[in-house]
Amino acid sequence: MNEKRTRLREILAANAPLVVAYSGGVDSTFLLAEAHAVLGDRVLGVIADSPSLPRAALEEALAAARTFGAQVEVVKTLELDNPDYAANPPNRCYFCKAELFQRLDALAKARGFHAIAYGENADDLAHERPGRTAADRFHILAPLRDAALTKAEIRALSRELNLPTADAPAQPCLSSRIPWGTPVTPDALAMIELGESALRALGFRVFRVRHIVENGRPPRARVLIAPAEMPRLAETQSHIEREILAAGYSAMEIDPEGYRGPSA
């Protein structure tokens, strides 16, 4: 792992000054922290802000960067204005990443940055990632992947650095809660954010609020809680339902199998 970290730092040093596409997740936080340690003020983190990013996640990402002193800027992205994204096809993430990387490419060229990097890791190669296609199109570097660092290793190194994201659960964007083919709209994203904020306020850690629209009926919510946390539902379900309905959903159901998605 230390050899991989050395390789990562060599890649970063060879590509300064550098822009890091920063999300506040486990991978991009570690990447930005390492880049800051190697490059100092020759690295800039840039986080994309749109309705698909919860307000709490944006604040947490900015706070995390402050813990290790990295400079971060926020840029507005307009992926929802793209009909190809809003239609919510299986490659939706391509259009989101293409929007982000296009903006980062323009920023880098205007301000004299040598390269742009994002937080794909070695494990991601085992999965089809539409965002990787966008990254290849804009020649975005993936230093964690190229240094062969896995998610488990990134978490371990993040603990060594006392990064607040070391044990954070995966948190993909709010659009991921909407089934393929159901349009992504600002109203839908706002409802999901309100519902998930209520779950977070109750102390749940790993969960999803799925946005279900069928046969032209008003949207309903399917709530998924990590199996280890489901015993708490007996005392909180009525409160959750009130908050979900207050968010605008016509009905709520609890998935009895719980949330079994990626936790790494």
C-alpha positions as CSV (number, residue, x, y, z in Angstrom):
1,M,0.0,0.0,0.0
2,N,2.9,2.4,0.8
3,E,4.4,1.6,-2.7
4,K,1.0,2.5,-4.3
5,R,0.9,5.7,-2.3
6,T,4.4,6.6,-3.5
7,R,3.3,6.0,-7.1
8,L,0.2,8.2,-6.5
9,R,2.4,11.0,-5.3
10,E,4.7,10.6,-8.3
11,I,1.7,10.9,-10.7
12,L,0.4,14.0,-8.8
13,A,3.8,15.7,-8.8
14,A,4.2,15.1,-12.6
15,N,0.9,16.8,-13.4
16,A,1.0,20.1,-11.5
17,P,-0.7,22.5,-11.4
18,L,-3.7,20.3,-11.1
19,V,-7.5,20.6,-10.8
20,V,-9.2,17.8,-8.8
21,A,-12.9,17.1,-9.5
22,Y,-14.0,16.9,-5.9
23,S,-17.3,15.5,-4.6
24,G,-16.6,15.1,-0.9
25,G,-16.8,11.3,-1.2
26,V,-14.2,8.8,0.1
27,D,-12.1,8.7,-3.1
28,S,-12.1,12.3,-4.2
29,T,-11.4,13.5,-0.6
30,F,-8.4,11.3,-0.3
31,L,-7.2,12.3,-3.8
32,L,-7.5,16.0,-2.9
33,A,-5.8,15.6,0.4
34,E,-2.9,13.8,-1.2
35,A,-2.7,16.3,-4.0
36,H,-2.6,19.1,-1.4
37,A,0.1,17.4,0.6
38,V,2.2,17.1,-2.6
39,L,1.3,20.2,-4.5
40,G,0.2,22.7,-1.9
41,D,-1.4,25.8,-3.6
42,R,-0.7,24.2,-7.0
43,V,-3.9,22.1,-6.7
44,L,-7.5,23.3,-6.8
45,G,-10.5,21.2,-5.9
46,V,-13.7,22.0,-7.8
47,I,-17.1,20.7,-6.7
48,A,-20.1,20.7,-8.9
49,D,-23.3,22.2,-7.5
50,S,-26.7,21.3,-8.9
51,P,-30.1,20.1,-7.7
52,S,-28.8,16.5,-7.6
53,L,-26.4,17.4,-4.8
54,P,-27.9,17.6,-1.3
55,R,-27.2,20.9,0.5
56,A,-25.9,18.9,3.5
57,A,-23.5,17.0,1.2
58,L,-22.1,20.2,-0.2
59,E,-21.5,21.7,3.2
60,E,-19.9,18.5,4.4
61,A,-17.6,18.4,1.4
62,L,-16.4,22.0,1.9
63,A,-15.9,21.3,5.6
64,A,-13.9,18.2,4.9
65,A,-11.5,20.1,2.6
66,R,-11.0,22.7,5.3
67,T,-9.7,20.1,7.7
68,F,-6.6,19.6,5.5
69,G,-6.4,23.1,4.1
70,A,-7.1,22.5,0.4
71,Q,-8.6,25.3,-1.7
72,V,-12.0,24.4,-3.2
73,E,-14.2,26.3,-5.6
74,V,-17.9,25.6,-6.3
75,V,-19.1,25.6,-9.9
76,K,-22.7,25.5,-11.0
77,T,-23.5,22.7,-13.4
78,L,-26.6,22.5,-15.7
79,E,-27.0,18.8,-16.4
80,L,-30.7,19.0,-15.8
81,D,-31.0,21.4,-18.7
82,N,-29.7,18.6,-21.0
83,P,-32.7,16.5,-22.3
84,D,-30.4,13.5,-22.6
85,Y,-29.7,13.6,-18.9
86,A,-33.2,14.6,-17.8
87,A,-34.7,11.6,-19.7
88,N,-32.8,9.4,-17.2
89,P,-31.3,6.7,-19.5
90,P,-29.0,4.0,-18.2
91,N,-26.0,6.1,-19.3
92,R,-27.3,9.2,-17.4
93,C,-24.0,9.6,-15.6
94,Y,-22.1,10.2,-18.8
95,F,-24.0,13.4,-19.5
96,C,-23.5,14.6,-15.9
97,K,-19.7,13.9,-16.0
98,A,-19.5,15.4,-19.5
99,E,-21.1,18.6,-18.2
100,L,-18.7,18.7,-15.3
101,F,-15.6,17.9,-17.2
102,Q,-16.4,20.4,-19.9
103,R,-16.6,23.1,-17.3
104,L,-13.4,22.0,-15.6
105,D,-11.6,21.8,-19.0
106,A,-12.5,25.4,-19.7
107,L,-11.5,26.5,-16.2
108,A,-8.1,24.7,-16.5
109,K,-7.3,26.2,-19.9
110,A,-8.3,29.7,-18.8
111,R,-6.3,29.6,-15.6
112,G,-3.2,27.7,-16.7
113,F,-3.7,24.3,-15.0
114,H,-1.7,21.4,-16.5
115,A,-4.3,18.6,-15.9
116,I,-7.5,17.5,-14.4
117,A,-8.0,14.5,-12.2
118,Y,-10.9,12.6,-10.7
119,G,-11.4,9.9,-8.1
120,E,-11.9,6.7,-10.0
121,N,-10.1,3.9,-8.1
122,A,-8.8,0.5,-9.1
123,D,-11.9,-1.4,-8.1
124,D,-14.0,0.7,-10.5
125,L,-12.4,-1.0,-13.4
126,A,-14.5,-4.1,-12.7
127,H,-17.7,-2.1,-13.3
128,E,-19.2,-0.3,-16.3
129,R,-18.9,3.4,-15.6
130,P,-20.5,5.8,-18.1
131,G,-18.5,8.6,-16.4
132,R,-15.3,6.9,-17.5
133,T,-16.3,7.5,-21.1
134,A,-16.7,11.2,-20.4
135,A,-13.4,11.2,-18.6
136,D,-11.6,9.6,-21.5
137,R,-13.2,12.2,-23.9
138,F,-11.8,15.1,-21.9
139,H,-8.5,13.4,-21.0
140,I,-9.1,13.4,-17.3
141,L,-6.5,11.6,-15.2
142,A,-7.4,8.9,-12.7
143,P,-4.4,8.8,-10.3
144,L,-5.9,6.5,-7.7
145,R,-6.7,3.9,-10.4
146,D,-3.3,4.3,-12.1
147,A,-1.6,3.8,-8.7
148,A,-3.7,0.6,-8.3
149,L,-5.3,1.8,-5.1
150,T,-8.4,-0.1,-4.1
151,K,-11.4,1.3,-2.1
152,A,-10.3,-0.6,1.0
153,E,-6.8,0.8,0.7
154,I,-8.1,4.3,0.2
155,R,-10.2,4.0,3.3
156,A,-7.2,2.7,5.3
157,L,-5.0,5.6,4.2
158,S,-7.8,8.0,4.9
159,R,-7.9,6.8,8.5
160,E,-4.1,7.4,8.7
161,L,-4.8,11.0,7.6
162,N,-7.8,11.3,10.0
163,L,-10.0,12.3,7.0
164,P,-13.7,12.6,8.0
165,T,-14.7,10.5,5.0
166,A,-12.6,7.4,5.9
167,D,-15.7,5.4,7.0
168,A,-18.4,7.3,5.2
169,P,-21.0,5.3,3.3
170,A,-21.3,5.6,-0.4
171,Q,-23.5,8.6,-1.4
172,P,-24.2,8.8,-5.1
173,C,-26.2,11.7,-6.4
174,L,-29.9,12.2,-5.7
175,S,-30.7,11.3,-9.3
176,S,-29.6,7.7,-8.6
177,R,-32.8,7.3,-6.5
178,I,-35.0,7.7,-9.6
179,P,-35.5,4.5,-11.7
180,W,-34.2,4.5,-15.3
181,G,-36.7,6.1,-17.7
182,T,-38.5,8.2,-15.1
183,P,-37.5,11.8,-15.8
184,V,-35.2,13.6,-13.5
185,T,-36.7,16.9,-12.4
186,P,-35.8,19.5,-9.8
187,D,-39.1,18.8,-8.0
188,A,-38.3,15.1,-7.8
189,L,-34.8,15.8,-6.5
190,A,-36.1,18.2,-3.9
191,M,-38.6,15.6,-2.6
192,I,-35.9,12.9,-2.3
193,E,-33.6,15.4,-0.5
194,L,-36.3,16.3,2.0
195,G,-37.1,12.6,2.7
196,E,-33.5,11.6,3.1
197,S,-32.8,14.6,5.3
198,A,-35.5,13.3,7.7
199,L,-33.9,9.9,7.8
200,R,-30.5,11.4,8.5
201,A,-32.0,13.6,11.3
202,L,-33.3,10.5,12.9
203,G,-29.8,9.0,13.1
204,F,-30.0,6.5,10.2
205,R,-26.7,6.2,8.4
206,V,-27.2,4.0,5.3
207,F,-30.4,4.5,3.4
208,R,-32.2,5.5,0.2
209,V,-35.5,7.1,-0.7
210,R,-36.5,5.7,-4.1
211,H,-38.8,8.0,-6.1
212,I,-41.5,5.8,-7.8
213,V,-43.8,7.1,-10.5
214,E,-46.1,4.5,-12.1
215,N,-49.0,4.8,-14.6
216,G,-49.2,8.6,-14.3
217,R,-50.0,8.4,-10.6
218,P,-48.5,10.8,-8.0
219,P,-45.0,9.8,-6.8
220,R,-44.6,7.5,-3.9
221,A,-41.6,6.7,-1.9
222,R,-39.9,3.4,-1.3
223,V,-37.6,3.7,1.8
224,L,-34.7,1.4,2.1
225,I,-32.7,1.1,5.3
226,A,-29.5,-0.9,5.8
227,P,-30.5,-4.2,7.4
228,A,-28.3,-3.6,10.5
229,E,-30.4,-0.4,11.2
230,M,-33.8,-1.8,10.5
231,P,-34.6,-2.7,14.1
232,R,-35.0,1.0,14.8
233,L,-37.9,1.2,12.3
234,A,-40.4,0.0,14.9
235,E,-39.9,3.2,16.9
236,T,-39.4,5.6,14.0
237,Q,-41.6,4.4,11.2
238,S,-44.6,6.7,11.9
239,H,-42.3,9.7,12.2
240,I,-40.6,8.8,8.9
241,E,-44.0,8.4,7.2
242,R,-45.1,11.9,8.3
243,E,-41.9,13.4,7.0
244,I,-42.1,11.5,3.7
245,L,-45.6,12.7,3.1
246,A,-44.7,16.2,4.1
247,A,-42.0,16.1,1.4
248,G,-44.7,15.7,-1.2
249,Y,-45.1,11.9,-1.6
250,S,-48.5,10.4,-1.9
251,A,-47.6,7.3,0.0
252,M,-44.6,5.5,1.6
253,E,-43.5,1.9,1.7
254,I,-40.6,0.3,3.6
255,D,-38.6,-2.2,1.5
256,P,-38.6,-5.3,3.8
257,E,-35.3,-6.5,2.5
258,G,-33.6,-3.2,3.3
259,Y,-30.8,-1.4,1.4
260,R,-28.2,-3.8,0.2
261,G,-26.4,-1.6,-2.3
262,P,-22.7,-0.7,-2.3
263,S,-21.4,0.3,1.1
264,A,-17.7,0.4,0.2
